[in-house]
Amino acid sequence: MTIHGWMAVATLFIGPHALPCYGTDTDSTRVAPRWQQKEYRILPHSVCYNYRVGSIDYRRCRVLAKQQFKQRCRSYGDKVKNTQYPYNAAYQRKQQMYCTAARTFNPLNL
């Protein structure tokens, strides 16, 4: 089954907002943060689920995830400012999601 087929099946069973989200460009190509989100909320316990808890890569991943949350908060804030209402509603929801995660996520809480 291809990834697109898997995503379609997963969407049927768990809904589109509980699928894994993948971090993008990082300082290291080996450490790429992944997390899950549900209804525009990042699930803190799922951040860096792709690494073994307590490993060096897991710790690096969580620090990078915090940085990505901050960067995405700023990025979506810019999109909200540069897009007229009501077209910026999706950007506002994503901005709120990433800004909340940037504010509340603590990479040291393992």
Biopython code that builds the backbone (N, CA, C, O; Angstrom):
import numpy as np
from Bio.PDB.StructureBuilder import StructureBuilder

atoms = [
    (1, "MET", "N", (0.851, -1.174, 0.000)),
    (1, "MET", "CA", (0.000, 0.000, 0.000)),
    (1, "MET", "C", (0.896, 1.237, 0.000)),
    (1, "MET", "O", (1.869, 1.304, 0.751)),
    (2, "THR", "N", (0.575, 2.186, -0.820)),
    (2, "THR", "CA", (1.356, 3.419, -0.874)),
    (2, "THR", "C", (1.024, 4.298, 0.324)),
    (2, "THR", "O", (0.051, 4.064, 1.040)),
    (3, "ILE", "N", (1.853, 5.309, 0.521)),
    (3, "ILE", "CA", (1.619, 6.224, 1.651)),
    (3, "ILE", "C", (0.289, 6.944, 1.495)),
    (3, "ILE", "O", (-0.404, 7.198, 2.480)),
    (4, "HIS", "N", (-0.069, 7.274, 0.253)),
    (4, "HIS", "CA", (-1.344, 7.957, 0.032)),
    (4, "HIS", "C", (-2.516, 7.035, 0.353)),
    (4, "HIS", "O", (-3.531, 7.480, 0.890)),
    (5, "GLY", "N", (-2.377, 5.760, 0.027)),
    (5, "GLY", "CA", (-3.418, 4.792, 0.360)),
    (5, "GLY", "C", (-3.550, 4.614, 1.861)),
    (5, "GLY", "O", (-4.659, 4.517, 2.386)),
    (6, "TRP", "N", (-2.414, 4.571, 2.552)),
    (6, "TRP", "CA", (-2.422, 4.447, 3.996)),
    (6, "TRP", "C", (-3.085, 5.650, 4.633)),
    (6, "TRP", "O", (-3.871, 5.510, 5.569)),
    (7, "MET", "N", (-2.766, 6.848, 4.121)),
    (7, "MET", "CA", (-3.344, 8.072, 4.685)),
    (7, "MET", "C", (-4.861, 8.078, 4.506)),
    (7, "MET", "O", (-5.591, 8.507, 5.400)),
    (8, "ALA", "N", (-5.334, 7.605, 3.361)),
    (8, "ALA", "CA", (-6.777, 7.563, 3.119)),
    (8, "ALA", "C", (-7.452, 6.618, 4.101)),
    (8, "ALA", "O", (-8.505, 6.940, 4.652)),
    (9, "VAL", "N", (-6.851, 5.455, 4.323)),
    (9, "VAL", "CA", (-7.415, 4.487, 5.262)),
    (9, "VAL", "C", (-7.373, 5.051, 6.683)),
    (9, "VAL", "O", (-8.347, 4.928, 7.425)),
    (10, "ALA", "N", (-6.263, 5.663, 7.062)),
    (10, "ALA", "CA", (-6.133, 6.225, 8.406)),
    (10, "ALA", "C", (-7.146, 7.334, 8.639)),
    (10, "ALA", "O", (-7.695, 7.458, 9.733)),
    (11, "THR", "N", (-7.393, 8.140, 7.615)),
    (11, "THR", "CA", (-8.355, 9.225, 7.741)),
    (11, "THR", "C", (-9.747, 8.685, 8.022)),
    (11, "THR", "O", (-10.504, 9.284, 8.787)),
    (12, "LEU", "N", (-10.092, 7.557, 7.411)),
    (12, "LEU", "CA", (-11.407, 6.961, 7.642)),
    (12, "LEU", "C", (-11.577, 6.521, 9.096)),
    (12, "LEU", "O", (-12.655, 6.671, 9.671)),
    (13, "PHE", "N", (-10.512, 5.977, 9.688)),
    (13, "PHE", "CA", (-10.626, 5.413, 11.022)),
    (13, "PHE", "C", (-10.382, 6.412, 12.152)),
    (13, "PHE", "O", (-11.059, 6.352, 13.178)),
    (14, "ILE", "N", (-9.437, 7.317, 11.985)),
    (14, "ILE", "CA", (-9.091, 8.200, 13.100)),
    (14, "ILE", "C", (-9.327, 9.667, 12.810)),
    (14, "ILE", "O", (-9.132, 10.498, 13.697)),
    (15, "GLY", "N", (-9.730, 10.013, 11.626)),
    (15, "GLY", "CA", (-10.007, 11.400, 11.286)),
    (15, "GLY", "C", (-8.764, 12.118, 10.793)),
    (15, "GLY", "O", (-7.646, 11.705, 11.099)),
    (16, "PRO", "N", (-8.947, 13.184, 10.038)),
    (16, "PRO", "CA", (-7.822, 13.867, 9.410)),
    (16, "PRO", "C", (-6.949, 14.654, 10.373)),
    (16, "PRO", "O", (-5.812, 14.972, 10.027)),
    (17, "HIS", "N", (-7.434, 14.985, 11.577)),
    (17, "HIS", "CA", (-6.654, 15.834, 12.477)),
    (17, "HIS", "C", (-5.820, 15.039, 13.464)),
    (17, "HIS", "O", (-5.179, 15.632, 14.332)),
    (18, "ALA", "N", (-5.806, 13.713, 13.363)),
    (18, "ALA", "CA", (-5.004, 12.914, 14.281)),
    (18, "ALA", "C", (-3.872, 12.200, 13.547)),
    (18, "ALA", "O", (-3.257, 11.285, 14.095)),
    (19, "LEU", "N", (-3.595, 12.612, 12.318)),
    (19, "LEU", "CA", (-2.524, 12.000, 11.557)),
    (19, "LEU", "C", (-1.185, 12.596, 11.955)),
    (19, "LEU", "O", (-1.128, 13.727, 12.439)),
    (20, "PRO", "N", (-0.097, 11.841, 11.754)),
    (20, "PRO", "CA", (1.215, 12.371, 12.115)),
    (20, "PRO", "C", (1.575, 13.574, 11.262)),
    (20, "PRO", "O", (1.231, 13.642, 10.082)),
    (21, "CYS", "N", (2.261, 14.509, 11.864)),
    (21, "CYS", "CA", (2.780, 15.670, 11.158)),
    (21, "CYS", "C", (4.282, 15.607, 11.239)),
    (21, "CYS", "O", (4.845, 15.170, 12.243)),
    (22, "TYR", "N", (4.909, 16.030, 10.210)),
    (22, "TYR", "CA", (6.350, 15.906, 10.139)),
    (22, "TYR", "C", (6.992, 17.272, 10.134)),
    (22, "TYR", "O", (6.559, 18.175, 9.419)),
    (23, "GLY", "N", (8.023, 17.413, 10.933)),
    (23, "GLY", "CA", (8.811, 18.631, 10.924)),
    (23, "GLY", "C", (9.551, 18.734, 9.603)),
    (23, "GLY", "O", (9.742, 17.733, 8.912)),
    (24, "THR", "N", (9.965, 19.933, 9.254)),
    (24, "THR", "CA", (10.663, 20.135, 7.993)),
    (24, "THR", "C", (12.144, 20.343, 8.245)),
    (24, "THR", "O", (12.725, 19.691, 9.112)),
    (25, "ASP", "N", (12.751, 21.232, 7.507)),
    (25, "ASP", "CA", (14.195, 21.440, 7.563)),
    (25, "ASP", "C", (14.693, 21.569, 8.995)),
    (25, "ASP", "O", (14.140, 22.321, 9.798)),
    (26, "THR", "N", (15.737, 20.830, 9.293)),
    (26, "THR", "CA", (16.329, 20.872, 10.619)),
    (26, "THR", "C", (17.822, 21.118, 10.497)),
    (26, "THR", "O", (18.373, 21.095, 9.396)),
    (27, "ASP", "N", (18.472, 21.350, 11.616)),
    (27, "ASP", "CA", (19.921, 21.526, 11.618)),
    (27, "ASP", "C", (20.627, 20.228, 11.250)),
    (27, "ASP", "O", (21.730, 20.248, 10.704)),
    (28, "SER", "N", (20.011, 19.138, 11.538)),
    (28, "SER", "CA", (20.604, 17.836, 11.245)),
    (28, "SER", "C", (19.616, 17.023, 10.426)),
    (28, "SER", "O", (18.425, 16.985, 10.734)),
    (29, "THR", "N", (20.109, 16.382, 9.393)),
    (29, "THR", "CA", (19.215, 15.570, 8.574)),
    (29, "THR", "C", (18.826, 14.289, 9.298)),
    (29, "THR", "O", (17.838, 13.651, 8.937)),
    (30, "ARG", "N", (19.597, 13.903, 10.322)),
    (30, "ARG", "CA", (19.288, 12.699, 11.077)),
    (30, "ARG", "C", (18.153, 12.902, 12.058)),
    (30, "ARG", "O", (17.397, 11.968, 12.327)),
    (31, "VAL", "N", (18.018, 14.089, 12.592)),
    (31, "VAL", "CA", (17.016, 14.353, 13.620)),
    (31, "VAL", "C", (15.905, 15.202, 13.012)),
    (31, "VAL", "O", (16.084, 16.393, 12.758)),
    (32, "ALA", "N", (14.765, 14.577, 12.786)),
    (32, "ALA", "CA", (13.622, 15.285, 12.208)),
    (32, "ALA", "C", (12.429, 15.115, 13.139)),
    (32, "ALA", "O", (11.918, 14.006, 13.297)),
    (33, "PRO", "N", (11.982, 16.205, 13.755)),
    (33, "PRO", "CA", (10.846, 16.095, 14.682)),
    (33, "PRO", "C", (9.556, 15.673, 13.982)),
    (33, "PRO", "O", (9.236, 16.144, 12.891)),
    (34, "ARG", "N", (8.847, 14.798, 14.621)),
    (34, "ARG", "CA", (7.503, 14.406, 14.188)),
    (34, "ARG", "C", (6.608, 14.493, 15.407)),
    (34, "ARG", "O", (7.043, 14.292, 16.541)),
    (35, "TRP", "N", (5.349, 14.797, 15.144)),
    (35, "TRP", "CA", (4.386, 14.870, 16.237)),
    (35, "TRP", "C", (3.010, 14.584, 15.680)),
    (35, "TRP", "O", (2.810, 14.528, 14.466)),
    (36, "GLN", "N", (2.077, 14.407, 16.575)),
    (36, "GLN", "CA", (0.693, 14.215, 16.180)),
    (36, "GLN", "C", (-0.102, 15.408, 16.667)),
    (36, "GLN", "O", (0.238, 16.052, 17.659)),
    (37, "GLN", "N", (-1.170, 15.682, 15.937)),
    (37, "GLN", "CA", (-2.047, 16.771, 16.343)),
    (37, "GLN", "C", (-3.485, 16.296, 16.213)),
    (37, "GLN", "O", (-3.809, 15.412, 15.420)),
    (38, "LYS", "N", (-4.329, 16.914, 17.017)),
    (38, "LYS", "CA", (-5.751, 16.579, 16.990)),
    (38, "LYS", "C", (-6.525, 17.862, 17.192)),
    (38, "LYS", "O", (-6.319, 18.570, 18.178)),
    (39, "GLU", "N", (-7.404, 18.161, 16.276)),
    (39, "GLU", "CA", (-8.249, 19.348, 16.351)),
    (39, "GLU", "C", (-7.427, 20.604, 16.633)),
    (39, "GLU", "O", (-7.733, 21.367, 17.549)),
    (40, "TYR", "N", (-6.402, 20.801, 15.849)),
    (40, "TYR", "CA", (-5.523, 21.975, 15.951)),
    (40, "TYR", "C", (-4.848, 22.099, 17.312)),
    (40, "TYR", "O", (-4.651, 23.207, 17.812)),
    (41, "ARG", "N", (-4.497, 20.973, 17.906)),
    (41, "ARG", "CA", (-3.697, 20.957, 19.131)),
    (41, "ARG", "C", (-2.598, 19.930, 18.943)),
    (41, "ARG", "O", (-2.862, 18.792, 18.556)),
    (42, "ILE", "N", (-1.371, 20.330, 19.216)),
    (42, "ILE", "CA", (-0.249, 19.398, 19.152)),
    (42, "ILE", "C", (-0.262, 18.582, 20.433)),
    (42, "ILE", "O", (-0.320, 19.136, 21.531)),
    (43, "LEU", "N", (-0.209, 17.279, 20.292)),
    (43, "LEU", "CA", (-0.228, 16.390, 21.451)),
    (43, "LEU", "C", (1.195, 16.312, 22.014)),
    (43, "LEU", "O", (2.066, 15.700, 21.396)),
    (44, "PRO", "N", (1.441, 16.927, 23.184)),
    (44, "PRO", "CA", (2.814, 17.039, 23.702)),
    (44, "PRO", "C", (3.513, 15.699, 23.892)),
    (44, "PRO", "O", (4.716, 15.592, 23.653)),
    (45, "HIS", "N", (2.781, 14.682, 24.315)),
    (45, "HIS", "CA", (3.399, 13.376, 24.540)),
    (45, "HIS", "C", (3.837, 12.713, 23.239)),
    (45, "HIS", "O", (4.623, 11.765, 23.264)),
    (46, "SER", "N", (3.335, 13.203, 22.091)),
    (46, "SER", "CA", (3.668, 12.580, 20.817)),
    (46, "SER", "C", (4.859, 13.235, 20.127)),
    (46, "SER", "O", (5.333, 12.728, 19.111)),
    (47, "VAL", "N", (5.349, 14.348, 20.656)),
    (47, "VAL", "CA", (6.455, 15.048, 20.007)),
    (47, "VAL", "C", (7.690, 14.144, 20.021)),
    (47, "VAL", "O", (8.130, 13.684, 21.074)),
    (48, "CYS", "N", (8.228, 13.907, 18.851)),
    (48, "CYS", "CA", (9.407, 13.051, 18.635)),
    (48, "CYS", "C", (9.116, 11.582, 18.930)),
    (48, "CYS", "O", (9.982, 10.855, 19.419)),
    (49, "TYR", "N", (7.899, 11.155, 18.632)),
    (49, "TYR", "CA", (7.535, 9.759, 18.844)),
    (49, "TYR", "C", (8.371, 8.818, 17.993)),
    (49, "TYR", "O", (8.395, 7.614, 18.246)),
    (50, "ASN", "N", (9.057, 9.350, 16.989)),
    (50, "ASN", "CA", (9.851, 8.519, 16.091)),
    (50, "ASN", "C", (11.233, 8.188, 16.657)),
    (50, "ASN", "O", (12.049, 7.584, 15.961)),
    (51, "TYR", "N", (11.510, 8.573, 17.905)),
    (51, "TYR", "CA", (12.783, 8.263, 18.562)),
    (51, "TYR", "C", (12.526, 7.579, 19.894)),
    (51, "TYR", "O", (11.469, 7.745, 20.502)),
    (52, "ARG", "N", (13.506, 6.810, 20.334)),
    (52, "ARG", "CA", (13.414, 6.128, 21.620)),
    (52, "ARG", "C", (13.533, 7.165, 22.735)),
    (52, "ARG", "O", (14.456, 7.979, 22.741)),
    (53, "VAL", "N", (12.599, 7.127, 23.667)),
    (53, "VAL", "CA", (12.579, 8.085, 24.775)),
    (53, "VAL", "C", (13.889, 7.997, 25.550)),
    (53, "VAL", "O", (14.342, 6.912, 25.912)),
    (54, "GLY", "N", (14.490, 9.167, 25.799)),
    (54, "GLY", "CA", (15.724, 9.238, 26.564)),
    (54, "GLY", "C", (16.991, 9.209, 25.724)),
    (54, "GLY", "O", (18.069, 9.517, 26.232)),
    (55, "SER", "N", (16.888, 8.846, 24.453)),
    (55, "SER", "CA", (18.086, 8.794, 23.608)),
    (55, "SER", "C", (18.573, 10.210, 23.290)),
    (55, "SER", "O", (17.833, 11.184, 23.433)),
    (56, "ILE", "N", (19.816, 10.302, 22.864)),
    (56, "ILE", "CA", (20.390, 11.601, 22.487)),
    (56, "ILE", "C", (19.587, 12.208, 21.339)),
    (56, "ILE", "O", (19.275, 13.399, 21.360)),
    (57, "ASP", "N", (19.250, 11.391, 20.338)),
    (57, "ASP", "CA", (18.471, 11.904, 19.205)),
    (57, "ASP", "C", (17.097, 12.396, 19.647)),
    (57, "ASP", "O", (16.587, 13.381, 19.114)),
    (58, "TYR", "N", (16.498, 11.714, 20.620)),
    (58, "TYR", "CA", (15.199, 12.130, 21.153)),
    (58, "TYR", "C", (15.313, 13.512, 21.794)),
    (58, "TYR", "O", (14.457, 14.370, 21.575)),
    (59, "ARG", "N", (16.349, 13.728, 22.570)),
    (59, "ARG", "CA", (16.543, 15.029, 23.220)),
    (59, "ARG", "C", (16.783, 16.127, 22.197)),
    (59, "ARG", "O", (16.215, 17.215, 22.295)),
    (60, "ARG", "N", (17.630, 15.835, 21.211)),
    (60, "ARG", "CA", (17.877, 16.824, 20.147)),
    (60, "ARG", "C", (16.590, 17.129, 19.387)),
    (60, "ARG", "O", (16.291, 18.280, 19.066)),
    (61, "CYS", "N", (15.852, 16.084, 19.114)),
    (61, "CYS", "CA", (14.600, 16.229, 18.374)),
    (61, "CYS", "C", (13.644, 17.158, 19.116)),
    (61, "CYS", "O", (13.018, 18.015, 18.492)),
    (62, "ARG", "N", (13.523, 17.009, 20.409)),
    (62, "ARG", "CA", (12.596, 17.832, 21.175)),
    (62, "ARG", "C", (13.019, 19.293, 21.209)),
    (62, "ARG", "O", (12.171, 20.185, 21.194)),
    (63, "VAL", "N", (14.318, 19.544, 21.254)),
    (63, "VAL", "CA", (14.804, 20.924, 21.191)),
    (63, "VAL", "C", (14.493, 21.525, 19.817)),
    (63, "VAL", "O", (14.045, 22.667, 19.720)),
    (64, "LEU", "N", (14.733, 20.749, 18.759)),
    (64, "LEU", "CA", (14.427, 21.222, 17.409)),
    (64, "LEU", "C", (12.925, 21.431, 17.222)),
    (64, "LEU", "O", (12.514, 22.367, 16.536)),
    (65, "ALA", "N", (12.109, 20.575, 17.823)),
    (65, "ALA", "CA", (10.658, 20.727, 17.717)),
    (65, "ALA", "C", (10.222, 22.057, 18.323)),
    (65, "ALA", "O", (9.401, 22.765, 17.741)),
    (66, "LYS", "N", (10.763, 22.395, 19.480)),
    (66, "LYS", "CA", (10.437, 23.680, 20.129)),
    (66, "LYS", "C", (10.810, 24.839, 19.204)),
    (66, "LYS", "O", (10.045, 25.795, 19.075)),
    (67, "GLN", "N", (11.970, 24.764, 18.564)),
    (67, "GLN", "CA", (12.399, 25.799, 17.629)),
    (67, "GLN", "C", (11.453, 25.888, 16.439)),
    (67, "GLN", "O", (11.117, 26.980, 15.981)),
    (68, "GLN", "N", (11.030, 24.734, 15.946)),
    (68, "GLN", "CA", (10.102, 24.725, 14.813)),
    (68, "GLN", "C", (8.747, 25.299, 15.197)),
    (68, "GLN", "O", (8.125, 25.999, 14.398)),
    (69, "PHE", "N", (8.287, 25.021, 16.388)),
    (69, "PHE", "CA", (7.012, 25.601, 16.827)),
    (69, "PHE", "C", (7.097, 27.123, 16.830)),
    (69, "PHE", "O", (6.173, 27.797, 16.377)),
    (70, "LYS", "N", (8.202, 27.666, 17.340)),
    (70, "LYS", "CA", (8.382, 29.122, 17.354)),
    (70, "LYS", "C", (8.432, 29.688, 15.938)),
    (70, "LYS", "O", (7.802, 30.703, 15.644)),
    (71, "GLN", "N", (9.180, 29.027, 15.072)),
    (71, "GLN", "CA", (9.319, 29.495, 13.687)),
    (71, "GLN", "C", (7.979, 29.453, 12.968)),
    (71, "GLN", "O", (7.632, 30.386, 12.243)),
    (72, "ARG", "N", (7.232, 28.384, 13.163)),
    (72, "ARG", "CA", (5.932, 28.269, 12.491)),
    (72, "ARG", "C", (4.919, 29.249, 13.069)),
    (72, "ARG", "O", (4.043, 29.726, 12.348)),
    (73, "CYS", "N", (5.025, 29.549, 14.338)),
    (73, "CYS", "CA", (4.176, 30.561, 14.962)),
    (73, "CYS", "C", (4.386, 31.902, 14.254)),
    (73, "CYS", "O", (3.425, 32.574, 13.878)),
    (74, "ARG", "N", (5.643, 32.279, 14.079)),
    (74, "ARG", "CA", (5.954, 33.538, 13.377)),
    (74, "ARG", "C", (5.496, 33.497, 11.927)),
    (74, "ARG", "O", (4.920, 34.463, 11.425)),
    (75, "SER", "N", (5.749, 32.386, 11.259)),
    (75, "SER", "CA", (5.408, 32.253, 9.848)),
    (75, "SER", "C", (3.903, 32.368, 9.619)),
    (75, "SER", "O", (3.458, 33.086, 8.723)),
    (76, "TYR", "N", (3.129, 31.664, 10.425)),
    (76, "TYR", "CA", (1.674, 31.753, 10.273)),
    (76, "TYR", "C", (1.145, 33.108, 10.725)),
    (76, "TYR", "O", (0.122, 33.566, 10.217)),
    (77, "GLY", "N", (1.819, 33.759, 11.668)),
    (77, "GLY", "CA", (1.444, 35.114, 12.052)),
    (77, "GLY", "C", (1.587, 36.068, 10.873)),
    (77, "GLY", "O", (0.731, 36.925, 10.654)),
    (78, "ASP", "N", (2.666, 35.918, 10.117)),
    (78, "ASP", "CA", (2.866, 36.743, 8.917)),
    (78, "ASP", "C", (1.784, 36.466, 7.878)),
    (78, "ASP", "O", (1.281, 37.386, 7.234)),
    (79, "LYS", "N", (1.432, 35.197, 7.722)),
    (79, "LYS", "CA", (0.388, 34.836, 6.746)),
    (79, "LYS", "C", (-0.957, 35.429, 7.150)),
    (79, "LYS", "O", (-1.721, 35.880, 6.297)),
    (80, "VAL", "N", (-1.246, 35.428, 8.444)),
    (80, "VAL", "CA", (-2.504, 36.009, 8.926)),
    (80, "VAL", "C", (-2.540, 37.497, 8.604)),
    (80, "VAL", "O", (-3.557, 38.010, 8.135)),
    (81, "LYS", "N", (-1.430, 38.190, 8.855)),
    (81, "LYS", "CA", (-1.372, 39.628, 8.597)),
    (81, "LYS", "C", (-1.503, 39.970, 7.117)),
    (81, "LYS", "O", (-2.075, 41.000, 6.761)),
    (82, "ASN", "N", (-0.975, 39.108, 6.264)),
    (82, "ASN", "CA", (-0.933, 39.391, 4.828)),
    (82, "ASN", "C", (-2.109, 38.816, 4.045)),
    (82, "ASN", "O", (-2.146, 38.928, 2.820)),
    (83, "THR", "N", (-3.061, 38.210, 4.727)),
    (83, "THR", "CA", (-4.228, 37.623, 4.065)),
    (83, "THR", "C", (-5.481, 38.223, 4.672)),
    (83, "THR", "O", (-5.601, 38.347, 5.890)),
    (84, "GLN", "N", (-6.410, 38.593, 3.806)),
    (84, "GLN", "CA", (-7.633, 39.233, 4.285)),
    (84, "GLN", "C", (-8.600, 38.212, 4.883)),
    (84, "GLN", "O", (-8.639, 37.047, 4.487)),
    (85, "TYR", "N", (-9.380, 38.700, 5.854)),
    (85, "TYR", "CA", (-10.462, 37.911, 6.421)),
    (85, "TYR", "C", (-11.518, 37.712, 5.340)),
    (85, "TYR", "O", (-11.736, 38.663, 4.589)),
    (86, "PRO", "N", (-12.166, 36.625, 5.188)),
    (86, "PRO", "CA", (-12.184, 35.385, 5.963)),
    (86, "PRO", "C", (-11.188, 34.350, 5.464)),
    (86, "PRO", "O", (-11.174, 33.220, 5.952)),
    (87, "TYR", "N", (-10.355, 34.720, 4.495)),
    (87, "TYR", "CA", (-9.437, 33.756, 3.893)),
    (87, "TYR", "C", (-8.292, 33.372, 4.813)),
    (87, "TYR", "O", (-7.586, 32.399, 4.545)),
    (88, "ASN", "N", (-8.095, 34.115, 5.886)),
    (88, "ASN", "CA", (-6.995, 33.811, 6.790)),
    (88, "ASN", "C", (-7.419, 32.949, 7.987)),
    (88, "ASN", "O", (-6.627, 32.753, 8.909)),
    (89, "ALA", "N", (-8.624, 32.446, 7.985)),
    (89, "ALA", "CA", (-9.128, 31.678, 9.140)),
    (89, "ALA", "C", (-8.288, 30.426, 9.399)),
    (89, "ALA", "O", (-7.969, 30.127, 10.550)),
    (90, "ALA", "N", (-7.928, 29.697, 8.352)),
    (90, "ALA", "CA", (-7.110, 28.488, 8.542)),
    (90, "ALA", "C", (-5.728, 28.858, 9.066)),
    (90, "ALA", "O", (-5.164, 28.150, 9.900)),
    (91, "TYR", "N", (-5.179, 29.977, 8.572)),
    (91, "TYR", "CA", (-3.883, 30.440, 9.061)),
    (91, "TYR", "C", (-3.962, 30.815, 10.541)),
    (91, "TYR", "O", (-3.029, 30.557, 11.301)),
    (92, "GLN", "N", (-5.074, 31.422, 10.945)),
    (92, "GLN", "CA", (-5.242, 31.799, 12.353)),
    (92, "GLN", "C", (-5.255, 30.567, 13.250)),
    (92, "GLN", "O", (-4.642, 30.569, 14.318)),
    (93, "ARG", "N", (-5.954, 29.514, 12.821)),
    (93, "ARG", "CA", (-6.009, 28.290, 13.624)),
    (93, "ARG", "C", (-4.621, 27.660, 13.750)),
    (93, "ARG", "O", (-4.231, 27.219, 14.831)),
    (94, "LYS", "N", (-3.875, 27.622, 12.637)),
    (94, "LYS", "CA", (-2.528, 27.043, 12.686)),
    (94, "LYS", "C", (-1.590, 27.915, 13.505)),
    (94, "LYS", "O", (-0.750, 27.403, 14.245)),
    (95, "GLN", "N", (-1.731, 29.240, 13.376)),
    (95, "GLN", "CA", (-0.899, 30.139, 14.178)),
    (95, "GLN", "C", (-1.157, 29.885, 15.660)),
    (95, "GLN", "O", (-0.215, 29.775, 16.445)),
    (96, "GLN", "N", (-2.407, 29.794, 16.039)),
    (96, "GLN", "CA", (-2.744, 29.549, 17.439)),
    (96, "GLN", "C", (-2.170, 28.212, 17.906)),
    (96, "GLN", "O", (-1.650, 28.119, 19.018)),
    (97, "MET", "N", (-2.258, 27.184, 17.072)),
    (97, "MET", "CA", (-1.745, 25.869, 17.432)),
    (97, "MET", "C", (-0.238, 25.924, 17.684)),
    (97, "MET", "O", (0.240, 25.437, 18.708)),
    (98, "TYR", "N", (0.510, 26.521, 16.746)),
    (98, "TYR", "CA", (1.964, 26.549, 16.888)),
    (98, "TYR", "C", (2.421, 27.512, 17.974)),
    (98, "TYR", "O", (3.400, 27.235, 18.668)),
    (99, "CYS", "N", (1.732, 28.635, 18.134)),
    (99, "CYS", "CA", (2.112, 29.582, 19.191)),
    (99, "CYS", "C", (1.850, 28.987, 20.572)),
    (99, "CYS", "O", (2.643, 29.185, 21.492)),
    (100, "THR", "N", (0.752, 28.266, 20.720)),
    (100, "THR", "CA", (0.470, 27.600, 21.987)),
    (100, "THR", "C", (1.538, 26.557, 22.281)),
    (100, "THR", "O", (2.025, 26.461, 23.408)),
    (101, "ALA", "N", (1.904, 25.770, 21.264)),
    (101, "ALA", "CA", (2.943, 24.763, 21.448)),
    (101, "ALA", "C", (4.285, 25.431, 21.774)),
    (101, "ALA", "O", (5.025, 24.945, 22.629)),
    (102, "ALA", "N", (4.596, 26.523, 21.109)),
    (102, "ALA", "CA", (5.859, 27.226, 21.357)),
    (102, "ALA", "C", (5.912, 27.754, 22.791)),
    (102, "ALA", "O", (6.977, 27.776, 23.408)),
    (103, "ARG", "N", (4.781, 28.173, 23.309)),
    (103, "ARG", "CA", (4.697, 28.737, 24.657)),
    (103, "ARG", "C", (4.725, 27.639, 25.729)),
    (103, "ARG", "O", (5.360, 27.807, 26.771)),
    (104, "THR", "N", (4.052, 26.537, 25.480)),
    (104, "THR", "CA", (3.818, 25.554, 26.548)),
    (104, "THR", "C", (4.692, 24.308, 26.473)),
    (104, "THR", "O", (4.891, 23.636, 27.485)),
    (105, "PHE", "N", (5.215, 23.992, 25.298)),
    (105, "PHE", "CA", (6.005, 22.759, 25.167)),
    (105, "PHE", "C", (7.367, 22.922, 25.841)),
    (105, "PHE", "O", (8.081, 23.890, 25.578)),
    (106, "ASN", "N", (7.724, 21.981, 26.704)),
    (106, "ASN", "CA", (9.005, 22.003, 27.376)),
    (106, "ASN", "C", (9.810, 20.782, 26.919)),
    (106, "ASN", "O", (9.453, 19.649, 27.243)),
    (107, "PRO", "N", (10.894, 21.007, 26.168)),
    (107, "PRO", "CA", (11.660, 19.875, 25.645)),
    (107, "PRO", "C", (12.336, 19.044, 26.743)),
    (107, "PRO", "O", (12.749, 17.912, 26.488)),
    (108, "LEU", "N", (12.452, 19.583, 27.939)),
    (108, "LEU", "CA", (13.114, 18.845, 29.015)),
    (108, "LEU", "C", (12.179, 17.890, 29.740)),
    (108, "LEU", "O", (12.639, 17.023, 30.482)),
    (109, "ASN", "N", (10.870, 18.036, 29.537)),
    (109, "ASN", "CA", (9.906, 17.100, 30.137)),
    (109, "ASN", "C", (9.890, 15.836, 29.312)),
    (109, "ASN", "O", (9.268, 15.783, 28.251)),
    (110, "LEU", "N", (10.571, 14.825, 29.794)),
    (110, "LEU", "CA", (10.618, 13.563, 29.074)),
    (110, "LEU", "C", (9.519, 12.714, 29.591)),
    (110, "LEU", "O", (9.346, 11.583, 29.136)),
]
sb = StructureBuilder()
sb.init_structure("model")
sb.init_model(0)
sb.init_chain("A")
sb.init_seg("    ")
for serial, (resi, resn, name, xyz) in enumerate(atoms, 1):
    if name == "N":
        sb.init_residue(resn, " ", resi, " ")
    sb.init_atom(name, np.array(xyz, "f"), 0.0, 1.0, " ", f" {name:<3s}", serial, name[0])
structure = sb.get_structure()
